[in-house]
Amino acid sequence: MQHIYAYQQCQQANHALAFDYVREAFEPDLNAMELPDPEQLAQDRRMAEEILTARLEGNLGSAKSSETAQQVAKEALQRYDAQTQKDRTFLKNQMLARVESMSDHYKLSLLLLVAIADESHRETQKKIISNESVLPEERVSTRFYLNPVVQAIRDHQALHAEAASKNWSWQEQQGDIRQLYRNTIKADETFHAYQHSSETTLEDDITIVRHVFNEHLLKSEVVNNFFEELDISWEENQKVIKSLVNRSLKSLADHPDGGIEIASLTPNWEDDKAFFEELYSLTARNGTEYEQIIADKSKNWAVDRIASMDQVILKMAIAEMLNFPSIPVKVTINEYVDISKQYSTQKSKQFINGLLDVIAQSLQEKGLIRKSGRGLIDNR
């Protein structure tokens, strides 16, 4: 959705650049031996702008124009089309890369748990080697270092092979991790109680790992700064990372002897990836057509007065209703209403819900929505 919004912004910029090209093409050449007629230049520029406007709207343009005006308009349109296509492809690839990067950040989060456990062990070893005298309540423990969940992550060969191939490491952040452990995690009462427990169950082991991850790592400024440099949507995407980590912890709870499961973003990423690509492409290519559908049904609301994010949500919903036969209309409407709650204005929910209902009914009456299989469910 954010990339569709970005694409629309690129379209607007390319639109402005196309008209800038026309204007500059008819600027008088002050170095010419003979200055051109300013009235003729102005007339040709207006003709070229009219032709460009018409062609951008899908029309052929005015036939009554000079060859110069037609040529300049053609060149401006070619530049617009080339740059717009380039932007569309770039943003599609960026969208997919960012989704796929969430899997990398989830695995990095698992490795961070190991780094924290290693730091707890390093401090233990330091005290033993230095033969420091400590009070009973200050005695260090290797319990978190030997935590079965941490050990399962540490022993996951495929995870570490991938980490090696992609040069994943928390080594550069070791100083920050040391401070995080000493200043917050080590001082945490729940963590301290776990470290000094006489014995623990697997449930206890999983609970403390979840506690450290949710209450310390995800709330750490150092950790968040690290991931924000990798992902501008980290604040939003960390919810997905949290869910994936918790799924891994549950996999160990359900099958203690099976090792920890490295969760996938979705049950079938390749199918979902194809869906994302198609939905993005359809929405980007048919934006003008979908805008007209919105305009026809948004009474008393000019499209340019509708919040930009609402426009994107509406266009994506229309693309999904028209082009994905297996998705019920009601499912589409409910999903995009939910999206509007998170990404748009407070009033967007009611506006989008009502407008999509009207649009869906109109498209169905025209026979433009054709559903099959699961798409027929509740599609009345």
C-alpha positions in Angstrom: 0.0 0.0 0.0 2.8 2.4 0.9 4.5 1.6 -2.4 1.3 2.3 -4.3 1.1 5.7 -2.6 4.8 6.3 -3.5 4.1 5.3 -7.1 1.2 7.9 -7.2 3.6 10.6 -5.9 6.1 9.6 -8.6 3.4 9.8 -11.3 2.5 13.3 -10.2 6.2 14.3 -10.3 6.7 12.8 -13.7 3.5 14.6 -14.9 4.9 17.9 -13.8 8.3 17.1 -15.4 6.6 16.3 -18.7 5.0 19.7 -18.9 8.3 21.3 -17.8 9.9 19.7 -20.8 7.3 21.2 -23.1 7.7 24.6 -21.6 11.5 24.5 -21.8 11.3 23.3 -25.5 9.5 26.5 -26.4 11.7 28.9 -24.5 13.3 31.4 -26.9 16.9 30.7 -27.8 18.6 34.0 -27.0 21.8 32.9 -28.8 20.1 32.4 -32.1 20.9 34.6 -35.1 17.3 35.3 -35.6 14.9 35.4 -32.6 11.7 33.3 -33.2 8.3 34.9 -33.1 7.3 34.9 -29.4 3.6 34.6 -30.3 4.3 31.5 -32.5 6.3 29.9 -29.7 3.5 30.6 -27.2 0.9 29.1 -29.6 3.0 26.0 -30.3 3.6 25.5 -26.5 -0.2 25.7 -25.8 -0.8 23.2 -28.7 1.9 20.8 -27.3 0.4 21.1 -23.8 -3.1 20.3 -25.2 -1.8 17.3 -27.1 0.2 16.0 -24.0 -2.8 16.5 -21.7 -5.1 14.6 -24.1 -2.6 11.7 -24.6 -2.0 11.4 -20.8 -5.8 11.0 -20.5 -5.8 8.3 -23.2 -7.0 10.5 -26.1 -5.4 11.2 -29.5 -5.1 14.9 -29.0 -5.8 17.8 -31.3 -5.2 17.3 -35.0 -4.8 21.0 -35.6 -1.3 21.6 -34.4 2.1 22.2 -35.9 4.6 19.4 -36.4 6.9 21.0 -33.9 4.1 20.9 -31.2 3.3 17.3 -32.0 6.9 16.3 -31.9 7.6 18.0 -28.5 4.4 16.5 -27.0 5.5 13.0 -28.3 8.9 13.4 -26.7 7.4 14.6 -23.4 5.0 11.7 -23.3 7.8 9.2 -24.1 9.8 10.6 -21.2 6.8 10.4 -18.9 6.1 6.8 -19.9 9.7 5.7 -19.6 10.2 7.2 -16.2 6.8 6.1 -14.9 7.6 2.5 -16.0 11.0 2.7 -14.3 9.4 4.0 -11.1 6.7 1.3 -11.1 9.2 -1.5 -11.5 11.6 -0.1 -8.9 8.9 0.3 -6.3 7.5 -3.1 -7.0 10.9 -4.7 -6.4 11.4 -2.5 -3.3 8.1 -3.6 -2.0 8.9 -7.3 -2.4 12.4 -6.9 -1.0 11.1 -5.1 2.1 8.5 -7.9 2.8 11.2 -10.5 2.4 13.6 -8.6 4.6 11.2 -9.1 7.5 12.2 -12.8 7.4 15.9 -11.7 7.8 15.1 -9.4 10.6 13.2 -12.1 12.4 16.2 -14.5 12.2 18.5 -11.7 13.3 16.2 -11.3 16.3 16.7 -15.0 17.2 20.4 -14.6 16.9 20.2 -11.5 19.2 18.8 -13.7 21.9 21.9 -15.9 21.6 24.1 -12.8 21.7 22.4 -11.7 25.0 22.9 -15.2 26.4 26.5 -15.2 25.4 27.0 -11.9 27.1 25.5 -13.3 30.4 28.0 -16.2 30.1 30.9 -13.8 29.4 30.2 -11.9 32.6 30.0 -15.2 34.5 33.4 -16.2 33.1 34.9 -12.8 33.9 33.9 -13.0 37.6 35.3 -16.6 37.8 38.6 -15.7 36.2 39.0 -12.5 38.3 38.1 -14.5 41.4 35.9 -11.6 42.6 34.2 -12.0 45.9 30.5 -11.4 45.6 27.5 -11.4 47.9 25.2 -14.4 47.7 22.5 -12.4 46.0 25.0 -11.2 43.5 26.2 -14.6 42.4 26.1 -15.1 38.7 24.5 -18.0 37.0 24.7 -19.8 33.6 21.1 -20.7 33.6 20.1 -18.3 30.8 23.2 -19.1 28.8 22.2 -22.8 29.0 18.5 -22.1 28.4 17.1 -24.9 26.2 15.4 -22.3 23.9 18.7 -20.4 23.4 20.5 -23.7 23.0 18.0 -24.8 20.3 18.7 -21.5 18.4 22.4 -21.9 18.9 22.3 -25.4 17.5 20.1 -24.6 14.4 22.6 -25.3 11.6 20.5 -24.0 8.8 20.0 -20.7 10.6 23.7 -20.3 11.2 24.6 -21.3 7.7 22.3 -18.6 6.4 23.8 -16.1 8.9 27.3 -16.9 7.6 26.3 -16.6 3.9 24.6 -13.2 4.6 27.3 -11.9 7.0 24.8 -11.5 9.8 26.5 -10.8 13.1 25.9 -8.8 16.3 29.7 -8.5 16.8 29.8 -4.7 15.9 27.0 -4.1 18.5 28.7 -6.1 21.3 29.4 -3.0 23.4 25.8 -1.9 23.1 24.6 -5.4 23.9 26.8 -5.5 27.0 25.3 -2.3 28.2 21.8 -3.5 27.5 22.4 -6.7 29.4 24.1 -5.0 32.4 21.8 -2.0 32.7 18.4 -3.5 32.0 18.1 -7.2 31.6 20.4 -8.3 34.4 18.6 -5.9 36.8 15.2 -7.2 35.8 13.6 -9.0 38.8 12.0 -11.6 36.7 15.3 -12.4 34.9 17.2 -12.4 38.2 14.7 -14.8 39.7 15.0 -17.1 36.7 18.8 -17.0 36.8 18.9 -18.0 40.5 16.1 -20.7 40.4 17.2 -24.1 41.7 15.4 -25.7 38.8 13.1 -24.7 35.9 10.6 -26.3 33.5 10.6 -25.9 29.8 7.7 -23.6 30.2 9.8 -21.5 32.6 12.6 -21.5 30.0 10.3 -20.4 27.2 8.6 -17.8 29.4 11.9 -16.0 30.3 13.0 -15.9 26.7 9.7 -14.4 25.6 10.0 -11.9 28.5 13.5 -10.8 27.6 12.5 -10.5 23.9 9.2 -8.6 24.4 10.0 -6.5 27.4 13.7 -5.6 26.8 14.9 -6.2 23.2 11.8 -4.9 21.4 11.8 -1.9 23.8 15.5 -1.2 23.6 16.5 2.0 21.9 19.7 0.4 20.7 17.9 -2.5 19.1 15.2 -0.3 17.6 17.8 2.0 16.2 19.6 -0.9 14.6 16.6 -2.3 12.9 15.3 1.2 11.9 18.4 1.7 9.8 17.6 -1.5 8.0 13.8 -1.0 7.7 12.1 2.4 7.6 8.8 0.6 8.5 10.4 -1.1 11.5 7.9 0.4 14.0 5.1 -1.3 12.1 7.0 -4.4 11.1 8.3 -5.3 14.5 4.8 -6.6 15.3 5.3 -9.2 12.6 8.8 -10.0 14.0 7.3 -10.5 17.5 4.7 -12.8 16.1 7.3 -14.9 14.2 9.5 -15.2 17.3 6.5 -16.3 19.4 5.6 -18.9 16.8 9.1 -20.3 17.1 8.9 -20.4 20.9 5.5 -22.2 20.6 7.0 -24.8 18.2 9.5 -25.8 20.8 6.8 -25.9 23.5 4.6 -28.2 21.2 7.5 -30.4 20.2 10.3 -30.3 22.8 12.4 -32.9 21.0 12.0 -31.5 17.5 14.2 -28.4 17.9 13.1 -24.9 17.3 11.2 -24.1 14.1 12.3 -21.2 11.9 8.9 -19.8 11.0 8.0 -18.6 7.5 6.4 -15.3 6.8 3.3 -17.1 5.3 2.4 -20.7 4.7 3.1 -20.3 1.0 5.2 -17.3 0.3 5.6 -17.9 -3.4 1.8 -17.7 -3.9 1.5 -14.7 -1.7 4.4 -13.0 -3.4 2.6 -13.5 -6.8 -0.6 -12.0 -5.3 1.3 -9.0 -4.0 2.9 -8.4 -7.4 -0.3 -8.7 -9.3 -2.3 -6.5 -7.0 0.4 -3.8 -7.1 0.7 -3.9 -10.9 -3.1 -3.9 -11.5 -3.6 -0.9 -9.1 -0.6 1.0 -10.5 -1.6 0.5 -14.2 -5.3 1.1 -13.8 -5.2 3.9 -11.3 -6.9 6.4 -13.6 -9.7 3.9 -14.4 -10.3 3.1 -10.7 -10.2 6.8 -9.9 -13.1 7.4 -12.3 -15.1 4.6 -10.6 -14.5 6.3 -7.2 -15.5 9.7 -8.6 -18.7 8.3 -10.1 -19.8 7.0 -6.6 -18.4 9.6 -4.2 -21.2 12.0 -4.1 -20.3 15.6 -3.1 -16.6 14.5 -2.9 -14.2 15.4 -5.7 -11.5 12.7 -5.8 -8.8 15.2 -5.1 -10.5 16.0 -1.8 -10.4 12.4 -0.6 -7.4 11.7 1.6 -4.5 10.4 -0.4 -4.2 7.2 1.6 -8.0 6.6 1.3 -7.6 6.9 -2.5 -4.9 4.2 -2.4 -7.0 1.9 -0.2 -10.1 2.3 -2.4 -8.1 1.6 -5.6 -6.5 -1.5 -4.2 -9.9 -2.8 -3.0 -11.4 -2.2 -6.5 -8.5 -4.0 -8.1 -9.0 -6.9 -5.8 -12.7 -7.1 -6.4 -12.4 -7.0 -10.1 -9.4 -9.3 -10.7 -9.3 -12.0 -8.0 -12.3 -14.3 -8.5 -11.5 -16.5 -5.4 -11.7 -13.6 -2.9 -15.3 -12.8 -1.7 -16.3 -9.2 -2.0 -17.2 -9.0 1.7 -13.7 -10.2 2.6 -12.1 -7.6 0.4 -14.3 -4.8 1.9 -13.6 -5.9 5.5 -9.9 -6.2 4.9 -9.5 -2.7 3.5 -11.7 -1.2 6.2 -9.4 -2.8 8.7 -6.4 -1.4 6.9 -7.9 2.1 6.9 -8.2 2.0 10.7 -4.4 1.6 11.0 -3.2 3.8 8.2 -5.6 6.5 7.5 -7.8 9.1 9.3 -10.2 8.6 12.1 -13.2 9.0 9.8 -11.9 6.8 7.0 -13.4 3.6 8.3 -17.0 4.7 7.8 -16.2 6.5 4.5 -14.4 3.6 2.9 -16.9 1.0 4.2 -19.9 2.9 2.8 -18.2 3.8 -0.5 -16.9 0.3 -1.2 -20.4 -1.1 -0.6 -21.8 1.2 -3.2 -19.0 0.6 -5.7 -19.2 -3.2 -5.2 -23.0 -3.2 -5.8 -22.6 -1.1 -9.0 -19.8 -3.3 -10.4 -21.8 -6.4 -9.7 -24.9 -5.0 -11.4 -22.7 -4.2 -14.5 -21.4 -7.8 -14.4 -17.8 -6.6 -13.9 -17.3 -8.7 -10.7 -17.1 -12.4 -11.5 -16.4 -14.7 -8.6 -15.9 -18.4 -8.4 -15.1 -21.1 -5.8 -14.4 -19.5 -2.5 -15.1 -16.1 -4.0 -18.8 -17.0 -4.1 -19.0 -17.2 -0.3 -21.2 -14.4 1.2 -21.1 -12.7 -2.2 -24.7 -11.7 -2.3 
